[in-house]
C-alpha cells in the first residue's frame, strides 16, 4: 500500500511539472522566443570560394546596432493563432501537419501581416504598409532599417550574420556545424517533408534551423552584391524579394550559409517560411 501511494505521488508530481512547463512555454512573450544578436562586422558572401556568382563579391558589412532574431522559424501554431484572431486565411500545410512545423505557403505580404499583428499585440506600431514597405516608428515609409522598431523580417545581412554565429562565430560552413546533418533537415535526411522546429542542434547563438527545413523570407529586394564595404545594408532596388537558407528538398551543398535566391512578393510554396527579427532598444 505504501509503495502504491509513493508511485501515485510520483506520477502526480511529474504531471504537475509537465503542466507547469507547458504553461510557461505557452505564456512566453515573443521576445522570450528570440535571441539577442550583438552588432559587429563580418565578411558577407562566399568566403569559401565554392558558391555562385550572386554570392560575390565578398565584402565587409558592419551592423552598428543589436537586434533580436527568432530562435525558431514561425510555426503553424503561431501563424494559425494570427489567422483565428484576424480572419486571415489559413495556409495550406501540404498534408504534413501543423502545430510546431514551420509555417509554409506564406508570401512576404502574409509574413508582413503577421508581423504587424504581433507588433500591435505587443503595443508596438506596425512595421509594414500594405505593399510590404518598411515603416518607421511614426508610420512613414523608410529605407533606414535602424528606424524600424517593431517585429519584421530580417535583412539579408542580419540573416547571414546571425546564421554564421554573429560575434560568436566559429566559422562553420552550415549554421552551427561543419556536419550538415547536425543542424539541417535536407534532401538526405528529411524524408521529403518539413520537421518540427528546434529538433536539431542550434548554432553558436542558439538559433535553430537556419540551415535546412524551410527557406526564409528576408526584407531586401534581391540584387547582386556591391564591391564595397557597407554599414547596415538594406537593398530597396529590384522587383523580387530575397530568400535565405535552403530547405528539405536540396542537397548538402545548398545548405551553405551564403546561398541566396529570390521570389515575387506575393509568391509562396511548400518549402518557404520565415522567422522574426526586431531591433534591440
C-alpha positions as CSV (number, residue, x, y, z in Angstrom):
1,X,0.0,0.0,0.0
2,X,2.8,2.4,0.9
3,X,4.6,1.6,-2.3
4,X,1.4,2.3,-4.3
5,X,0.9,5.6,-2.6
6,X,4.5,6.6,-3.4
7,X,4.1,5.7,-7.0
8,X,0.9,7.7,-7.2
9,X,2.6,10.7,-5.6
10,X,5.5,10.4,-8.1
11,X,3.1,10.4,-11.0
12,X,1.2,13.4,-9.7
13,X,4.5,15.4,-9.2
14,X,5.6,14.5,-12.8
15,X,2.2,15.6,-14.1
16,X,2.4,18.9,-12.3
17,X,5.9,19.5,-13.6
18,X,4.8,18.8,-17.2
19,X,1.8,21.2,-16.9
20,X,4.0,23.9,-15.3
21,X,6.5,23.6,-18.2
22,X,3.8,23.7,-20.8
23,X,2.1,26.8,-19.2
24,X,5.5,28.6,-19.0
25,X,6.1,27.9,-22.7
26,X,2.6,29.0,-23.7
27,X,2.9,32.3,-21.9
28,X,6.4,33.2,-23.2
29,X,6.4,36.6,-24.8
30,X,7.6,36.9,-28.4
31,X,10.9,38.5,-27.1
32,X,11.5,35.4,-24.9
33,X,11.4,33.3,-28.0
34,X,14.2,35.3,-29.5
35,X,18.0,35.5,-29.2
36,X,20.0,38.7,-28.8
37,X,22.4,39.3,-31.7
38,X,25.0,41.9,-30.8
39,X,26.1,44.1,-33.6
40,X,29.5,43.7,-35.3
41,X,31.4,43.3,-38.6
42,X,31.8,40.3,-40.8
43,X,32.7,39.3,-44.4
44,X,29.5,38.8,-46.2
45,X,29.4,36.3,-49.2
46,X,31.1,33.2,-50.3
47,X,34.4,33.3,-48.4
48,X,34.9,29.5,-49.1
49,X,35.2,30.1,-52.9
50,X,32.7,27.4,-53.8
51,X,29.5,29.4,-54.3
52,X,27.6,31.1,-57.1
53,X,28.0,34.4,-58.8
54,X,25.4,36.1,-56.7
55,X,27.3,35.2,-53.5
56,X,30.1,37.5,-54.7
57,X,32.0,39.7,-54.3
58,X,32.7,39.1,-50.7
59,X,32.6,42.4,-48.8
60,X,32.8,43.7,-45.3
61,X,29.5,44.5,-43.6
62,X,29.1,46.3,-40.3
63,X,25.8,46.2,-38.3
64,X,26.2,49.0,-35.7
65,X,23.1,48.0,-33.7
66,X,21.9,45.0,-31.7
67,X,18.9,43.0,-32.7
68,X,16.8,40.0,-31.7
69,X,16.3,37.0,-34.0
70,X,13.7,34.3,-33.6
71,X,15.1,31.1,-32.1
72,X,12.9,29.2,-34.4
73,X,11.1,29.6,-37.7
74,X,7.5,30.8,-37.2
75,X,5.3,27.7,-36.7
76,X,1.8,26.8,-37.9
77,X,0.6,27.0,-34.4
78,X,1.8,30.6,-34.1
79,X,0.5,31.6,-37.5
80,X,-2.8,29.9,-37.1
81,X,-3.4,32.0,-33.9
82,X,-3.0,35.1,-36.1
83,X,-5.4,33.7,-38.6
84,X,-8.0,32.9,-36.0
85,X,-7.7,36.4,-34.4
86,X,-7.8,38.4,-37.7
87,X,-9.7,36.3,-40.2
88,X,-6.6,35.8,-42.4
89,X,-6.6,32.7,-44.5
90,X,-5.1,29.5,-43.0
91,X,-2.1,28.5,-45.2
92,X,-2.1,25.0,-46.7
93,X,0.1,22.5,-44.8
94,X,0.7,20.2,-47.8
95,X,-0.6,17.3,-45.8
96,X,2.4,17.3,-43.5
97,X,0.5,18.6,-40.4
98,X,0.6,21.9,-38.4
99,X,1.5,22.5,-34.8
100,X,5.2,23.0,-34.4
101,X,6.1,22.5,-38.0
102,X,7.3,25.7,-39.7
103,X,4.5,27.5,-41.5
104,X,4.7,27.2,-45.3
105,X,2.7,28.6,-48.2
106,X,3.1,32.2,-46.8
107,X,4.0,35.1,-49.1
108,X,6.1,38.0,-47.9
109,X,2.9,40.0,-47.6
110,X,1.4,37.3,-45.3
111,X,4.6,37.4,-43.2
112,X,4.4,41.2,-43.0
113,X,0.7,41.0,-41.9
114,X,1.7,38.5,-39.2
115,X,4.5,40.9,-38.0
116,X,2.1,43.8,-37.9
117,X,-0.5,41.8,-35.9
118,X,2.2,40.7,-33.4
119,X,3.6,44.2,-33.1
120,X,0.2,45.7,-32.3
121,X,-0.5,42.9,-29.8
122,X,2.7,43.9,-28.0
123,X,1.9,47.6,-28.1
124,X,4.2,48.5,-30.9
125,X,3.5,50.3,-34.2
126,X,3.2,48.5,-37.5
127,X,6.4,47.7,-39.3
128,X,4.8,47.4,-42.8
129,X,2.4,49.1,-45.1
130,X,0.1,47.1,-47.5
131,X,2.8,46.8,-50.2
132,X,5.4,45.4,-47.8
133,X,7.4,48.6,-47.4
134,X,9.0,49.2,-44.0
135,X,7.7,51.9,-41.7
136,X,9.5,53.9,-39.0
137,X,8.0,54.4,-35.5
138,X,5.9,57.2,-36.8
139,X,4.3,55.2,-39.7
140,X,6.4,56.7,-42.5
141,X,8.0,54.5,-45.2
142,X,11.7,54.3,-44.5
143,X,14.8,52.7,-46.1
144,X,16.8,53.0,-42.9
145,X,16.5,49.7,-41.2
146,X,17.5,51.1,-37.8
147,X,14.4,53.3,-37.8
148,X,12.1,50.3,-37.7
149,X,11.2,49.5,-34.1
150,X,8.7,46.6,-34.5
151,X,8.6,43.0,-35.5
152,X,9.7,42.4,-39.0
153,X,11.7,40.1,-41.3
154,X,15.5,40.3,-41.2
155,X,17.6,41.9,-43.8
156,X,19.9,39.6,-45.7
157,X,22.9,41.0,-43.8
158,X,21.2,40.4,-40.5
159,X,20.2,36.9,-41.5
160,X,23.7,35.9,-42.7
161,X,25.4,37.4,-39.7
162,X,23.1,35.7,-37.3
163,X,23.2,32.4,-39.1
164,X,27.0,32.4,-39.0
165,X,27.0,33.0,-35.3
166,X,27.4,36.7,-35.1
167,X,30.3,37.8,-32.9
168,X,30.5,34.2,-31.5
169,X,31.1,32.7,-35.0
170,X,33.3,29.6,-35.2
171,X,33.4,29.8,-39.0
172,X,31.2,26.8,-39.7
173,X,30.1,26.1,-43.2
174,X,26.5,25.5,-42.0
175,X,24.6,27.2,-39.2
176,X,26.3,25.7,-36.2
177,X,28.4,22.8,-37.6
178,X,30.6,21.6,-40.5
179,X,28.4,18.4,-40.4
180,X,25.2,19.3,-42.2
181,X,23.2,16.5,-40.6
182,X,23.8,18.0,-37.1
183,X,21.9,21.2,-37.9
184,X,19.8,20.8,-41.1
185,X,16.9,18.9,-42.4
186,X,17.8,18.5,-46.1
187,X,17.4,16.1,-49.0
188,X,19.1,13.1,-47.5
189,X,17.5,13.1,-44.0
190,X,14.2,15.0,-44.3
191,X,12.2,12.2,-46.0
192,X,10.8,14.9,-48.3
193,X,8.9,16.8,-45.6
194,X,9.4,19.5,-43.0
195,X,10.1,18.7,-39.4
196,X,9.2,20.3,-36.1
197,X,11.4,23.3,-35.3
198,X,14.3,23.1,-32.9
199,X,14.9,19.4,-33.1
200,X,18.5,19.5,-34.3
201,X,21.5,21.4,-32.9
202,X,21.4,25.2,-32.8
203,X,24.2,27.5,-34.0
204,X,26.6,29.4,-31.8
205,X,23.9,31.9,-30.8
206,X,21.2,29.4,-30.1
207,X,19.3,29.8,-33.4
208,X,17.8,26.7,-34.9
209,X,17.1,25.5,-38.5
210,X,18.9,28.4,-40.2
211,X,20.3,25.7,-42.5
212,X,17.6,23.4,-43.9
213,X,14.0,22.8,-43.0
214,X,12.4,25.7,-44.9
215,X,13.9,28.7,-46.7
216,X,13.2,32.1,-45.1
217,X,11.9,35.4,-46.4
218,X,14.2,38.5,-46.0
219,X,13.2,42.1,-46.3
220,X,15.6,43.1,-49.0
221,X,14.9,43.2,-52.7
222,X,17.2,40.8,-54.5
223,X,20.3,42.2,-56.3
224,X,23.9,41.3,-56.8
225,X,26.3,42.5,-54.1
226,X,28.2,45.8,-54.4
227,X,32.0,45.7,-54.5
228,X,32.5,47.9,-51.5
229,X,32.2,47.9,-47.7
230,X,28.7,48.6,-46.3
231,X,27.1,49.6,-43.0
232,X,23.6,48.5,-42.1
233,X,22.7,47.5,-45.7
234,X,19.1,47.2,-46.8
235,X,18.6,46.9,-50.6
236,X,15.4,48.6,-51.9
237,X,16.1,48.3,-55.7
238,X,14.6,45.5,-57.7
239,X,11.3,43.7,-58.2
240,X,11.9,40.4,-56.4
241,X,12.5,39.7,-52.7
242,X,15.4,37.9,-51.2
243,X,15.2,34.4,-49.7
244,X,17.9,32.9,-47.5
245,X,18.6,29.4,-46.1
246,X,17.9,26.3,-48.0
247,X,15.3,23.6,-47.4
248,X,14.3,20.0,-47.2
249,X,14.4,19.4,-50.9
250,X,18.0,20.4,-51.6
251,X,21.3,18.6,-51.2
252,X,24.1,19.4,-48.8
253,X,25.9,21.9,-51.0
254,X,22.8,24.1,-51.0
255,X,22.7,24.3,-47.2
256,X,25.7,26.7,-47.0
257,X,25.2,29.9,-45.1
258,X,25.7,32.2,-48.1
259,X,23.3,30.6,-50.6
260,X,20.7,33.0,-51.9
261,X,17.6,33.0,-54.1
262,X,14.5,35.2,-54.7
263,X,10.8,35.1,-55.2
264,X,8.0,37.5,-56.0
265,X,6.5,39.4,-53.1
266,X,3.1,37.6,-53.3
267,X,4.6,34.2,-54.0
268,X,4.5,31.1,-51.8
269,X,5.4,27.4,-51.8
270,X,5.8,24.3,-49.7
271,X,9.4,25.0,-48.6
272,X,9.4,28.7,-47.8
273,X,8.6,30.2,-44.4
274,X,10.0,33.0,-42.2
275,X,11.4,34.0,-38.8
276,X,11.1,37.1,-36.8
277,X,13.5,39.9,-36.2
278,X,13.3,43.1,-34.2
279,X,15.9,45.8,-33.4
280,X,17.0,45.9,-29.8
281,X,16.1,49.1,-27.9
